[in-house]
Amino acid sequence: MTTELGPLTPDDVDDVLDDLSEEAPEPTARPLKRIKPREFKTSDIGVLALSGLSSFSIVWILFTQLTLLSGPLGFVVMWLPVFLGLYWFVNRQLFNRQVAVDRLIGSIVTVGAILMMMPLVLLTVFVFQRGLPQLTWHALFSTQQGVVYTPGSHNIGGVKHALIGTIEQVLIAAVIGVPAAVLTAIFINEVGGRFTKSVRTVVTAMSGTPAIVAGVFIYSLWVIPFGYSGFAGALALAIILLPTITRGTEEVLKVVHNDLREASIALAAPEWRTVWSVVLPTARSGLITSILLGIAVAIGETAPLIMTIFGSQVMNSNPFSQPQAALSLLAYKQIKLPIQSQIDLGYTSALVLFIMVFAVFILARLLSSSLSRKGGGKSKRSILSYTRWTPASAMERQDEGPETEFELEMEPLPPDSGERDQR
Amino acid sequence: MTTHIESNDHKLVAKSTDSSVGESLRVDGVTAAELESKGVHAWFGERMVLQDINLVMERTRVTALIGPSGCGKSTFLRILNRMHEIVPSASLAGQVELDGDDIYDPNQRAATVRRHIGMVFQRPNPFPAMTVRDNVLSGLRFNRIRSNRKDEIVEEALTKAGLWSEVRDRLGNLGGALSGGQQQRLCIARALAVKPAVLLMDEPCSALDPGSTLRIEQTVKEIADEVTVVIVTHNMQQALRVSDKTAFFLAQDGNPGYIVEAGPTSQIFENPVDPRTADYVNGRFG
């Protein structure tokens, strides 16, 4: 570049860009031995598997041959420490102390994660085991109406009335609760003002309120004057899902970078415009996730329904009058009954409920990833990575690997205020 | 820029929904305007960060604000289009006049001011949920400016920002999918699409690679024909390359920032009056 003063001409720019595009040095032709230091090699898997097998065998001998101990729980409780000790010992023979400790801690963490997964797995297996045999089209598409309780009979009716009830109540609850929740979150995070703190406190308190209290509240407010109905249940469910969705939405809005709000303000956008056209679309995928997760929570609630919908054995598709059934309430009621076929119906109901909640979770995931992928191959990455913008990340953006979809909610940025105060 | 487009520009802005007060400011929005700060002081809370800034930013010229970090350049820039006031603790004194109209007049809406005085930020911030085209048109949309020649506006703004040839086939892609340098030029196009009289640029190249920086500098030189540019930069070579006038800001030991010296760029760099300016532009501190 010339050192002369003077305006920058397009020719100068082209010259410099030409210079900058000079070719980089040729890659070396020598064969290179590539290593991946963090890779878990086959031999490592062998060590792991053999340690697991040996420790299993040792505990088996101790358990069944040398002592009179029994039971799967005790077996697992003994197997784990023996496995960890053995694994450490083998690694200690192969590597130095640091590596062995590193592997030991790694396996403790992994074992912990597996143990944490166990309740979920066991629950799923249990519900499917008990509910699946009775889950037929008949069970899905008939009600309990007109059923004579005969022990051993399989003609115990189905869960149709409860399924319809749950769907109606949750939809009404969502229609009432979701806009209120999103608006509350927008108020807390975007509008602000003197009441921000108190509103946030109220929302936090609401999320800690026992669900039965929501039921009692609606009972005194709605059920006493107007009687039991699906709508009363929907009101109680709306109280349950409001704080969940508000807090989720608030987290998602927090992650939208302040740069975007400033850009919008600098383009002379009114405040509502900034929220509607910039903040919400940017947070779209996380927003949908948090709404659906809130709804999933509401689907499974039982306590607020006991005193509001009362429950019913017959079909009532009108949510605005007369008691209605719901899957969760049906399961709760049936499982307490003394007749096996009735208990089975309760498990069927629980299974249908389980599948519904699971479907909503899957939907949340699919929607959040497909929405953020809309409009071109690279865009999914760009929306999510933009929300965690740093100058360094922008430069690396081209080289970034795939990102997990849910990081959006998990890593809120610290608020920007500190940075701004320094100016 | 052809006269054909200029005549259309007038129609575009005449349809806009300026308040009657805003009209006294500038309605045409076609030509650049002179921006002048008179005795501007600024505070964050009780801490004064800028002291008595008097500076004329001349029509269709590029004014560079240079100085070490924390000397209040960016704060001053944000005062120029009323972005300073969105920080709750911020306050200021003095006047900023756009062709003689005080932008801090109580009758003046901040949004109107910001429409005439556009801004490009340090980090590229295209709206990630909007396409390239929608990003360029976002200013029109936000201000409810209707136009039936949006395609022309998009092409014109992107051409001015030096991005048209690179994105003409990708107008439907999301703004975030562009490279960093392209994103920043998209932000420039977005700011130019509403025909501002002044364009403020807050270190527009500090997050970019050298090639993109150069392209943006070229863009700045080109758009200066029709818009007054004020650019904050830490890069003195950049100030030298793009600006006609330079103001050197300094803040010492936590005291408020002030202008040490302002004048034609060649004078500031070759023949500064103040020894501190000479030290700074020659890289002896900062």
Interface residues (C-beta under 8 A of the other chain):
Chain A: L5 P7 L8 P10 V13 V16 L17 L20 H257 D259 L260 E262 A263 S264 I265 A266 L267 A268 A269 P270 R273 S277 V278 P281 T282 R284 G375 G376 K378 S379 S382 I383 S385 Y386 T387 W389 P391 A394 M395 R397 Q398 R420 D421 Q422 R423
Chain B: F44 V49 G70 G72 S74 T75 R78 N81 M83 I86 V87 S89 A111 T112 V113 R114 R115 G118 M119 F121 R123 P124 N125 P126 F127 P128 A129 M130 T131 S138 G139 R141 F142 N143 G172 N173 L174 G176 A177 S179 G180 C187 R190 A191 V194 S206 A207 D209 P210 G211 L214 R215 E217 Q218 K221 L240 R241 V242 T265 S266 F269 E270
